[in-house]
Amino acid sequence: MIRVREGDDEAFKELITRFHGRIHNFLKHMVGNEQTAEDLTQETFLRVHRARGRYRARCRFASWLFTIANNLALNRIRDNPSANLQPLPVTESGSLPMSHSTPRASVQEPVGKGMERAEVVAAVRAALDALNENQRAAIVLSKFEEMSYEEIGKILDLGPQAVKSLVNRARVRLKSHLLGVLDQIQSRPIEDMDEDLNE
């Protein structure tokens, strides 16, 4: 970023290459809409470029970048709440909790197993969308970006203890939201799922 501040366009392209996916994924979880997330990702990097001359390395660049992205997401949600948090198709949901430990459905898997995974991913997406903006940001930055509470605090303008409380409350809400749904999915016989697909 210091090279970008000094007018190095190649360095700016390198920043985009390095951080585009992470920022886009974060924004997708925040606003729940693929196209809005992409628009806000572009706006995030546009603002970085505009502010390059004022950049001072007072904290990690990633913290500064995610602060810009988070502020843009919050502004979009508050300005037009009805246009955000539309359920994403399962194929567009990105990295969700449990998706790292749950293998993707393969062509060899029974149809019921693939259906079960799709239902789980959709349930997790809905649970994440049910969190308030700060809880959602805290859990995404903590679990997906593996940021410390201190780093997240810089992004959300909160102290580390407040971030820890946010993450804990988000976990409780996610667990509460998911328990009933997952119990229903796991208790359904495979034959029932097959019948659903044939309807």
Biotite code that builds the C-alpha atoms (Angstrom):
import biotite.structure as struc

atoms = struc.array([
    struc.Atom([0.000, 0.000, 0.000], chain_id="A", res_id=1, res_name="MET", atom_name="CA", element="C"),
    struc.Atom([2.953, 2.326, 0.579], chain_id="A", res_id=2, res_name="ILE", atom_name="CA", element="C"),
    struc.Atom([3.969, 1.665, -3.027], chain_id="A", res_id=3, res_name="ARG", atom_name="CA", element="C"),
    struc.Atom([0.404, 2.469, -4.106], chain_id="A", res_id=4, res_name="VAL", atom_name="CA", element="C"),
    struc.Atom([0.592, 5.736, -2.143], chain_id="A", res_id=5, res_name="ARG", atom_name="CA", element="C"),
    struc.Atom([3.705, 6.594, -4.130], chain_id="A", res_id=6, res_name="GLU", atom_name="CA", element="C"),
    struc.Atom([1.886, 6.098, -7.448], chain_id="A", res_id=7, res_name="GLY", atom_name="CA", element="C"),
    struc.Atom([2.808, 2.486, -8.282], chain_id="A", res_id=8, res_name="ASP", atom_name="CA", element="C"),
    struc.Atom([-0.130, 1.202, -10.387], chain_id="A", res_id=9, res_name="ASP", atom_name="CA", element="C"),
    struc.Atom([1.293, -2.324, -10.516], chain_id="A", res_id=10, res_name="GLU", atom_name="CA", element="C"),
    struc.Atom([1.243, -2.431, -6.713], chain_id="A", res_id=11, res_name="ALA", atom_name="CA", element="C"),
    struc.Atom([-2.445, -1.457, -6.766], chain_id="A", res_id=12, res_name="PHE", atom_name="CA", element="C"),
    struc.Atom([-3.211, -4.278, -9.212], chain_id="A", res_id=13, res_name="LYS", atom_name="CA", element="C"),
    struc.Atom([-1.357, -6.637, -6.879], chain_id="A", res_id=14, res_name="GLU", atom_name="CA", element="C"),
    struc.Atom([-3.498, -5.500, -3.936], chain_id="A", res_id=15, res_name="LEU", atom_name="CA", element="C"),
    struc.Atom([-6.673, -6.150, -5.912], chain_id="A", res_id=16, res_name="ILE", atom_name="CA", element="C"),
    struc.Atom([-5.461, -9.607, -6.909], chain_id="A", res_id=17, res_name="THR", atom_name="CA", element="C"),
    struc.Atom([-4.523, -10.441, -3.338], chain_id="A", res_id=18, res_name="ARG", atom_name="CA", element="C"),
    struc.Atom([-7.619, -9.127, -1.559], chain_id="A", res_id=19, res_name="PHE", atom_name="CA", element="C"),
    struc.Atom([-10.495, -9.134, -4.065], chain_id="A", res_id=20, res_name="HIS", atom_name="CA", element="C"),
    struc.Atom([-11.767, -12.612, -3.182], chain_id="A", res_id=21, res_name="GLY", atom_name="CA", element="C"),
    struc.Atom([-11.613, -12.029, 0.557], chain_id="A", res_id=22, res_name="ARG", atom_name="CA", element="C"),
    struc.Atom([-13.404, -8.679, 0.388], chain_id="A", res_id=23, res_name="ILE", atom_name="CA", element="C"),
    struc.Atom([-16.043, -10.010, -1.999], chain_id="A", res_id=24, res_name="HIS", atom_name="CA", element="C"),
    struc.Atom([-16.730, -13.027, 0.208], chain_id="A", res_id=25, res_name="ASN", atom_name="CA", element="C"),
    struc.Atom([-17.000, -10.837, 3.314], chain_id="A", res_id=26, res_name="PHE", atom_name="CA", element="C"),
    struc.Atom([-19.410, -8.454, 1.590], chain_id="A", res_id=27, res_name="LEU", atom_name="CA", element="C"),
    struc.Atom([-21.463, -11.328, 0.212], chain_id="A", res_id=28, res_name="LYS", atom_name="CA", element="C"),
    struc.Atom([-22.007, -12.562, 3.763], chain_id="A", res_id=29, res_name="HIS", atom_name="CA", element="C"),
    struc.Atom([-22.827, -9.045, 4.921], chain_id="A", res_id=30, res_name="MET", atom_name="CA", element="C"),
    struc.Atom([-25.362, -8.049, 2.254], chain_id="A", res_id=31, res_name="VAL", atom_name="CA", element="C"),
    struc.Atom([-26.539, -11.492, 1.107], chain_id="A", res_id=32, res_name="GLY", atom_name="CA", element="C"),
    struc.Atom([-26.605, -10.517, -2.542], chain_id="A", res_id=33, res_name="ASN", atom_name="CA", element="C"),
    struc.Atom([-24.035, -11.497, -5.162], chain_id="A", res_id=34, res_name="GLU", atom_name="CA", element="C"),
    struc.Atom([-24.318, -8.450, -7.424], chain_id="A", res_id=35, res_name="GLN", atom_name="CA", element="C"),
    struc.Atom([-24.438, -5.977, -4.529], chain_id="A", res_id=36, res_name="THR", atom_name="CA", element="C"),
    struc.Atom([-21.353, -7.627, -3.040], chain_id="A", res_id=37, res_name="ALA", atom_name="CA", element="C"),
    struc.Atom([-19.473, -7.236, -6.323], chain_id="A", res_id=38, res_name="GLU", atom_name="CA", element="C"),
    struc.Atom([-20.542, -3.593, -6.651], chain_id="A", res_id=39, res_name="ASP", atom_name="CA", element="C"),
    struc.Atom([-19.370, -2.872, -3.103], chain_id="A", res_id=40, res_name="LEU", atom_name="CA", element="C"),
    struc.Atom([-16.101, -4.726, -3.698], chain_id="A", res_id=41, res_name="THR", atom_name="CA", element="C"),
    struc.Atom([-15.367, -2.452, -6.658], chain_id="A", res_id=42, res_name="GLN", atom_name="CA", element="C"),
    struc.Atom([-16.315, 0.586, -4.579], chain_id="A", res_id=43, res_name="GLU", atom_name="CA", element="C"),
    struc.Atom([-14.015, -0.571, -1.763], chain_id="A", res_id=44, res_name="THR", atom_name="CA", element="C"),
    struc.Atom([-10.974, -0.634, -4.044], chain_id="A", res_id=45, res_name="PHE", atom_name="CA", element="C"),
    struc.Atom([-12.021, 2.625, -5.706], chain_id="A", res_id=46, res_name="LEU", atom_name="CA", element="C"),
    struc.Atom([-12.018, 4.288, -2.276], chain_id="A", res_id=47, res_name="ARG", atom_name="CA", element="C"),
    struc.Atom([-8.628, 2.791, -1.469], chain_id="A", res_id=48, res_name="VAL", atom_name="CA", element="C"),
    struc.Atom([-7.241, 4.299, -4.664], chain_id="A", res_id=49, res_name="HIS", atom_name="CA", element="C"),
    struc.Atom([-8.819, 7.689, -3.980], chain_id="A", res_id=50, res_name="ARG", atom_name="CA", element="C"),
    struc.Atom([-7.416, 7.734, -0.426], chain_id="A", res_id=51, res_name="ALA", atom_name="CA", element="C"),
    struc.Atom([-3.955, 6.458, -1.374], chain_id="A", res_id=52, res_name="ARG", atom_name="CA", element="C"),
    struc.Atom([-2.259, 9.813, -0.821], chain_id="A", res_id=53, res_name="GLY", atom_name="CA", element="C"),
    struc.Atom([-3.591, 10.024, 2.754], chain_id="A", res_id=54, res_name="ARG", atom_name="CA", element="C"),
    struc.Atom([-2.705, 6.442, 3.718], chain_id="A", res_id=55, res_name="TYR", atom_name="CA", element="C"),
    struc.Atom([-0.638, 6.029, 6.880], chain_id="A", res_id=56, res_name="ARG", atom_name="CA", element="C"),
    struc.Atom([0.435, 2.594, 8.082], chain_id="A", res_id=57, res_name="ALA", atom_name="CA", element="C"),
    struc.Atom([-0.981, 2.933, 11.597], chain_id="A", res_id=58, res_name="ARG", atom_name="CA", element="C"),
    struc.Atom([-2.496, -0.580, 11.555], chain_id="A", res_id=59, res_name="CYS", atom_name="CA", element="C"),
    struc.Atom([-2.469, -3.655, 9.341], chain_id="A", res_id=60, res_name="ARG", atom_name="CA", element="C"),
    struc.Atom([-3.543, -2.867, 5.800], chain_id="A", res_id=61, res_name="PHE", atom_name="CA", element="C"),
    struc.Atom([-6.143, -5.660, 5.931], chain_id="A", res_id=62, res_name="ALA", atom_name="CA", element="C"),
    struc.Atom([-7.808, -4.022, 8.946], chain_id="A", res_id=63, res_name="SER", atom_name="CA", element="C"),
    struc.Atom([-8.034, -0.697, 7.108], chain_id="A", res_id=64, res_name="TRP", atom_name="CA", element="C"),
    struc.Atom([-9.364, -2.371, 3.951], chain_id="A", res_id=65, res_name="LEU", atom_name="CA", element="C"),
    struc.Atom([-12.025, -4.385, 5.787], chain_id="A", res_id=66, res_name="PHE", atom_name="CA", element="C"),
    struc.Atom([-13.073, -1.249, 7.684], chain_id="A", res_id=67, res_name="THR", atom_name="CA", element="C"),
    struc.Atom([-13.834, 0.450, 4.366], chain_id="A", res_id=68, res_name="ILE", atom_name="CA", element="C"),
    struc.Atom([-15.728, -2.622, 3.120], chain_id="A", res_id=69, res_name="ALA", atom_name="CA", element="C"),
    struc.Atom([-17.706, -2.969, 6.353], chain_id="A", res_id=70, res_name="ASN", atom_name="CA", element="C"),
    struc.Atom([-18.706, 0.711, 6.344], chain_id="A", res_id=71, res_name="ASN", atom_name="CA", element="C"),
    struc.Atom([-19.891, 0.438, 2.744], chain_id="A", res_id=72, res_name="LEU", atom_name="CA", element="C"),
    struc.Atom([-21.931, -2.674, 3.599], chain_id="A", res_id=73, res_name="ALA", atom_name="CA", element="C"),
    struc.Atom([-23.548, -1.015, 6.619], chain_id="A", res_id=74, res_name="LEU", atom_name="CA", element="C"),
    struc.Atom([-24.419, 2.070, 4.577], chain_id="A", res_id=75, res_name="ASN", atom_name="CA", element="C"),
    struc.Atom([-26.009, -0.052, 1.853], chain_id="A", res_id=76, res_name="ARG", atom_name="CA", element="C"),
    struc.Atom([-28.008, -2.120, 4.359], chain_id="A", res_id=77, res_name="ILE", atom_name="CA", element="C"),
    struc.Atom([-29.266, 0.948, 6.221], chain_id="A", res_id=78, res_name="ARG", atom_name="CA", element="C"),
    struc.Atom([-30.049, 2.971, 3.084], chain_id="A", res_id=79, res_name="ASP", atom_name="CA", element="C"),
    struc.Atom([-31.968, 0.190, 1.363], chain_id="A", res_id=80, res_name="ASN", atom_name="CA", element="C"),
    struc.Atom([-32.692, -2.720, 3.739], chain_id="A", res_id=81, res_name="PRO", atom_name="CA", element="C"),
    struc.Atom([-35.322, -4.319, 1.501], chain_id="A", res_id=82, res_name="SER", atom_name="CA", element="C"),
    struc.Atom([-32.775, -4.780, -1.289], chain_id="A", res_id=83, res_name="ALA", atom_name="CA", element="C"),
    struc.Atom([-30.354, -6.720, 0.900], chain_id="A", res_id=84, res_name="ASN", atom_name="CA", element="C"),
    struc.Atom([-30.243, -10.112, 2.571], chain_id="A", res_id=85, res_name="LEU", atom_name="CA", element="C"),
    struc.Atom([-31.976, -11.883, -0.286], chain_id="A", res_id=86, res_name="GLN", atom_name="CA", element="C"),
    struc.Atom([-31.210, -15.599, 0.120], chain_id="A", res_id=87, res_name="PRO", atom_name="CA", element="C"),
    struc.Atom([-28.290, -16.607, -2.077], chain_id="A", res_id=88, res_name="LEU", atom_name="CA", element="C"),
    struc.Atom([-28.543, -19.760, -4.148], chain_id="A", res_id=89, res_name="PRO", atom_name="CA", element="C"),
    struc.Atom([-26.611, -22.548, -2.461], chain_id="A", res_id=90, res_name="VAL", atom_name="CA", element="C"),
    struc.Atom([-24.009, -22.511, -5.232], chain_id="A", res_id=91, res_name="THR", atom_name="CA", element="C"),
    struc.Atom([-23.339, -18.796, -4.553], chain_id="A", res_id=92, res_name="GLU", atom_name="CA", element="C"),
    struc.Atom([-23.298, -18.927, -0.768], chain_id="A", res_id=93, res_name="SER", atom_name="CA", element="C"),
    struc.Atom([-19.522, -18.984, -0.500], chain_id="A", res_id=94, res_name="GLY", atom_name="CA", element="C"),
    struc.Atom([-17.682, -20.371, 2.482], chain_id="A", res_id=95, res_name="SER", atom_name="CA", element="C"),
    struc.Atom([-20.232, -20.928, 5.202], chain_id="A", res_id=96, res_name="LEU", atom_name="CA", element="C"),
    struc.Atom([-19.793, -22.462, 8.645], chain_id="A", res_id=97, res_name="PRO", atom_name="CA", element="C"),
    struc.Atom([-19.541, -26.241, 8.382], chain_id="A", res_id=98, res_name="MET", atom_name="CA", element="C"),
    struc.Atom([-18.768, -26.144, 4.661], chain_id="A", res_id=99, res_name="SER", atom_name="CA", element="C"),
    struc.Atom([-15.066, -26.767, 5.347], chain_id="A", res_id=100, res_name="HIS", atom_name="CA", element="C"),
    struc.Atom([-15.832, -29.995, 7.188], chain_id="A", res_id=101, res_name="SER", atom_name="CA", element="C"),
    struc.Atom([-18.725, -31.115, 4.973], chain_id="A", res_id=102, res_name="THR", atom_name="CA", element="C"),
    struc.Atom([-17.589, -32.501, 1.603], chain_id="A", res_id=103, res_name="PRO", atom_name="CA", element="C"),
    struc.Atom([-19.307, -31.289, -1.546], chain_id="A", res_id=104, res_name="ARG", atom_name="CA", element="C"),
    struc.Atom([-21.850, -33.644, -3.004], chain_id="A", res_id=105, res_name="ALA", atom_name="CA", element="C"),
    struc.Atom([-20.196, -35.743, -5.705], chain_id="A", res_id=106, res_name="SER", atom_name="CA", element="C"),
    struc.Atom([-21.769, -37.521, -8.632], chain_id="A", res_id=107, res_name="VAL", atom_name="CA", element="C"),
    struc.Atom([-21.309, -40.839, -6.783], chain_id="A", res_id=108, res_name="GLN", atom_name="CA", element="C"),
    struc.Atom([-23.277, -39.681, -3.720], chain_id="A", res_id=109, res_name="GLU", atom_name="CA", element="C"),
    struc.Atom([-26.909, -40.741, -3.276], chain_id="A", res_id=110, res_name="PRO", atom_name="CA", element="C"),
    struc.Atom([-29.328, -38.004, -4.258], chain_id="A", res_id=111, res_name="VAL", atom_name="CA", element="C"),
    struc.Atom([-30.586, -37.780, -0.682], chain_id="A", res_id=112, res_name="GLY", atom_name="CA", element="C"),
    struc.Atom([-27.129, -36.970, 0.651], chain_id="A", res_id=113, res_name="LYS", atom_name="CA", element="C"),
    struc.Atom([-26.704, -34.110, -1.816], chain_id="A", res_id=114, res_name="GLY", atom_name="CA", element="C"),
    struc.Atom([-30.132, -32.795, -0.900], chain_id="A", res_id=115, res_name="MET", atom_name="CA", element="C"),
    struc.Atom([-29.267, -32.993, 2.800], chain_id="A", res_id=116, res_name="GLU", atom_name="CA", element="C"),
    struc.Atom([-26.119, -30.945, 2.292], chain_id="A", res_id=117, res_name="ARG", atom_name="CA", element="C"),
    struc.Atom([-27.993, -28.330, 0.251], chain_id="A", res_id=118, res_name="ALA", atom_name="CA", element="C"),
    struc.Atom([-30.562, -28.014, 3.032], chain_id="A", res_id=119, res_name="GLU", atom_name="CA", element="C"),
    struc.Atom([-27.834, -27.643, 5.648], chain_id="A", res_id=120, res_name="VAL", atom_name="CA", element="C"),
    struc.Atom([-26.031, -24.932, 3.656], chain_id="A", res_id=121, res_name="VAL", atom_name="CA", element="C"),
    struc.Atom([-29.314, -23.077, 3.083], chain_id="A", res_id=122, res_name="ALA", atom_name="CA", element="C"),
    struc.Atom([-30.116, -23.309, 6.805], chain_id="A", res_id=123, res_name="ALA", atom_name="CA", element="C"),
    struc.Atom([-26.701, -21.947, 7.753], chain_id="A", res_id=124, res_name="VAL", atom_name="CA", element="C"),
    struc.Atom([-27.089, -19.113, 5.240], chain_id="A", res_id=125, res_name="ARG", atom_name="CA", element="C"),
    struc.Atom([-30.472, -18.183, 6.761], chain_id="A", res_id=126, res_name="ALA", atom_name="CA", element="C"),
    struc.Atom([-29.030, -18.349, 10.287], chain_id="A", res_id=127, res_name="ALA", atom_name="CA", element="C"),
    struc.Atom([-26.169, -16.051, 9.331], chain_id="A", res_id=128, res_name="LEU", atom_name="CA", element="C"),
    struc.Atom([-28.585, -13.583, 7.719], chain_id="A", res_id=129, res_name="ASP", atom_name="CA", element="C"),
    struc.Atom([-30.651, -13.537, 10.928], chain_id="A", res_id=130, res_name="ALA", atom_name="CA", element="C"),
    struc.Atom([-27.755, -12.010, 12.889], chain_id="A", res_id=131, res_name="LEU", atom_name="CA", element="C"),
    struc.Atom([-27.525, -8.238, 13.264], chain_id="A", res_id=132, res_name="ASN", atom_name="CA", element="C"),
    struc.Atom([-24.855, -6.465, 11.210], chain_id="A", res_id=133, res_name="GLU", atom_name="CA", element="C"),
    struc.Atom([-22.186, -6.293, 13.931], chain_id="A", res_id=134, res_name="ASN", atom_name="CA", element="C"),
    struc.Atom([-22.687, -9.924, 14.951], chain_id="A", res_id=135, res_name="GLN", atom_name="CA", element="C"),
    struc.Atom([-22.507, -11.039, 11.334], chain_id="A", res_id=136, res_name="ARG", atom_name="CA", element="C"),
    struc.Atom([-19.342, -9.029, 10.681], chain_id="A", res_id=137, res_name="ALA", atom_name="CA", element="C"),
    struc.Atom([-17.709, -10.267, 13.888], chain_id="A", res_id=138, res_name="ALA", atom_name="CA", element="C"),
    struc.Atom([-18.428, -13.944, 13.223], chain_id="A", res_id=139, res_name="ILE", atom_name="CA", element="C"),
    struc.Atom([-17.361, -13.747, 9.544], chain_id="A", res_id=140, res_name="VAL", atom_name="CA", element="C"),
    struc.Atom([-14.107, -11.926, 10.366], chain_id="A", res_id=141, res_name="LEU", atom_name="CA", element="C"),
    struc.Atom([-13.393, -14.258, 13.281], chain_id="A", res_id=142, res_name="SER", atom_name="CA", element="C"),
    struc.Atom([-14.181, -17.583, 11.642], chain_id="A", res_id=143, res_name="LYS", atom_name="CA", element="C"),
    struc.Atom([-13.487, -17.009, 7.941], chain_id="A", res_id=144, res_name="PHE", atom_name="CA", element="C"),
    struc.Atom([-10.735, -14.385, 8.082], chain_id="A", res_id=145, res_name="GLU", atom_name="CA", element="C"),
    struc.Atom([-9.305, -15.746, 11.361], chain_id="A", res_id=146, res_name="GLU", atom_name="CA", element="C"),
    struc.Atom([-8.773, -12.230, 12.690], chain_id="A", res_id=147, res_name="MET", atom_name="CA", element="C"),
    struc.Atom([-8.097, -11.567, 16.350], chain_id="A", res_id=148, res_name="SER", atom_name="CA", element="C"),
    struc.Atom([-10.626, -9.765, 18.531], chain_id="A", res_id=149, res_name="TYR", atom_name="CA", element="C"),
    struc.Atom([-8.291, -6.775, 18.546], chain_id="A", res_id=150, res_name="GLU", atom_name="CA", element="C"),
    struc.Atom([-8.175, -6.638, 14.725], chain_id="A", res_id=151, res_name="GLU", atom_name="CA", element="C"),
    struc.Atom([-11.953, -7.018, 14.477], chain_id="A", res_id=152, res_name="ILE", atom_name="CA", element="C"),
    struc.Atom([-12.333, -4.281, 17.073], chain_id="A", res_id=153, res_name="GLY", atom_name="CA", element="C"),
    struc.Atom([-10.400, -1.870, 14.866], chain_id="A", res_id=154, res_name="LYS", atom_name="CA", element="C"),
    struc.Atom([-12.755, -2.637, 11.981], chain_id="A", res_id=155, res_name="ILE", atom_name="CA", element="C"),
    struc.Atom([-15.966, -2.366, 14.042], chain_id="A", res_id=156, res_name="LEU", atom_name="CA", element="C"),
    struc.Atom([-14.690, 0.450, 16.281], chain_id="A", res_id=157, res_name="ASP", atom_name="CA", element="C"),
    struc.Atom([-15.108, -1.691, 19.398], chain_id="A", res_id=158, res_name="LEU", atom_name="CA", element="C"),
    struc.Atom([-12.870, -2.955, 22.168], chain_id="A", res_id=159, res_name="GLY", atom_name="CA", element="C"),
    struc.Atom([-11.630, -6.576, 22.107], chain_id="A", res_id=160, res_name="PRO", atom_name="CA", element="C"),
    struc.Atom([-13.923, -7.576, 24.986], chain_id="A", res_id=161, res_name="GLN", atom_name="CA", element="C"),
    struc.Atom([-16.956, -6.154, 23.174], chain_id="A", res_id=162, res_name="ALA", atom_name="CA", element="C"),
    struc.Atom([-15.968, -8.125, 20.059], chain_id="A", res_id=163, res_name="VAL", atom_name="CA", element="C"),
    struc.Atom([-15.620, -11.306, 22.120], chain_id="A", res_id=164, res_name="LYS", atom_name="CA", element="C"),
    struc.Atom([-19.142, -10.763, 23.471], chain_id="A", res_id=165, res_name="SER", atom_name="CA", element="C"),
    struc.Atom([-20.436, -10.158, 19.934], chain_id="A", res_id=166, res_name="LEU", atom_name="CA", element="C"),
    struc.Atom([-18.876, -13.385, 18.653], chain_id="A", res_id=167, res_name="VAL", atom_name="CA", element="C"),
    struc.Atom([-20.208, -15.368, 21.621], chain_id="A", res_id=168, res_name="ASN", atom_name="CA", element="C"),
    struc.Atom([-23.732, -13.998, 21.170], chain_id="A", res_id=169, res_name="ARG", atom_name="CA", element="C"),
    struc.Atom([-23.542, -14.724, 17.446], chain_id="A", res_id=170, res_name="ALA", atom_name="CA", element="C"),
    struc.Atom([-22.516, -18.330, 18.154], chain_id="A", res_id=171, res_name="ARG", atom_name="CA", element="C"),
    struc.Atom([-25.432, -18.789, 20.559], chain_id="A", res_id=172, res_name="VAL", atom_name="CA", element="C"),
    struc.Atom([-27.906, -17.363, 18.025], chain_id="A", res_id=173, res_name="ARG", atom_name="CA", element="C"),
    struc.Atom([-26.495, -19.495, 15.207], chain_id="A", res_id=174, res_name="LEU", atom_name="CA", element="C"),
    struc.Atom([-26.670, -22.636, 17.331], chain_id="A", res_id=175, res_name="LYS", atom_name="CA", element="C"),
    struc.Atom([-30.221, -21.869, 18.454], chain_id="A", res_id=176, res_name="SER", atom_name="CA", element="C"),
    struc.Atom([-31.350, -21.168, 14.905], chain_id="A", res_id=177, res_name="HIS", atom_name="CA", element="C"),
    struc.Atom([-29.743, -24.289, 13.485], chain_id="A", res_id=178, res_name="LEU", atom_name="CA", element="C"),
    struc.Atom([-30.441, -26.968, 16.079], chain_id="A", res_id=179, res_name="LEU", atom_name="CA", element="C"),
    struc.Atom([-34.071, -27.533, 15.158], chain_id="A", res_id=180, res_name="GLY", atom_name="CA", element="C"),
    struc.Atom([-33.432, -27.381, 11.422], chain_id="A", res_id=181, res_name="VAL", atom_name="CA", element="C"),
    struc.Atom([-30.515, -29.818, 11.538], chain_id="A", res_id=182, res_name="LEU", atom_name="CA", element="C"),
    struc.Atom([-32.441, -32.222, 13.779], chain_id="A", res_id=183, res_name="ASP", atom_name="CA", element="C"),
    struc.Atom([-35.273, -32.264, 11.246], chain_id="A", res_id=184, res_name="GLN", atom_name="CA", element="C"),
    struc.Atom([-32.899, -32.864, 8.343], chain_id="A", res_id=185, res_name="ILE", atom_name="CA", element="C"),
    struc.Atom([-30.966, -35.620, 10.103], chain_id="A", res_id=186, res_name="GLN", atom_name="CA", element="C"),
    struc.Atom([-34.150, -37.401, 11.221], chain_id="A", res_id=187, res_name="SER", atom_name="CA", element="C"),
    struc.Atom([-35.664, -37.541, 7.748], chain_id="A", res_id=188, res_name="ARG", atom_name="CA", element="C"),
    struc.Atom([-35.255, -40.858, 5.929], chain_id="A", res_id=189, res_name="PRO", atom_name="CA", element="C"),
    struc.Atom([-33.396, -40.714, 2.638], chain_id="A", res_id=190, res_name="ILE", atom_name="CA", element="C"),
    struc.Atom([-36.529, -41.987, 0.866], chain_id="A", res_id=191, res_name="GLU", atom_name="CA", element="C"),
    struc.Atom([-38.432, -38.863, 1.916], chain_id="A", res_id=192, res_name="ASP", atom_name="CA", element="C"),
    struc.Atom([-35.741, -36.634, 0.436], chain_id="A", res_id=193, res_name="MET", atom_name="CA", element="C"),
    struc.Atom([-35.836, -38.616, -2.805], chain_id="A", res_id=194, res_name="ASP", atom_name="CA", element="C"),
    struc.Atom([-39.620, -38.140, -2.984], chain_id="A", res_id=195, res_name="GLU", atom_name="CA", element="C"),
    struc.Atom([-39.183, -34.380, -2.485], chain_id="A", res_id=196, res_name="ASP", atom_name="CA", element="C"),
    struc.Atom([-36.825, -34.245, -5.435], chain_id="A", res_id=197, res_name="LEU", atom_name="CA", element="C"),
    struc.Atom([-39.254, -36.202, -7.649], chain_id="A", res_id=198, res_name="ASN", atom_name="CA", element="C"),
    struc.Atom([-42.184, -33.842, -6.933], chain_id="A", res_id=199, res_name="GLU", atom_name="CA", element="C"),
])
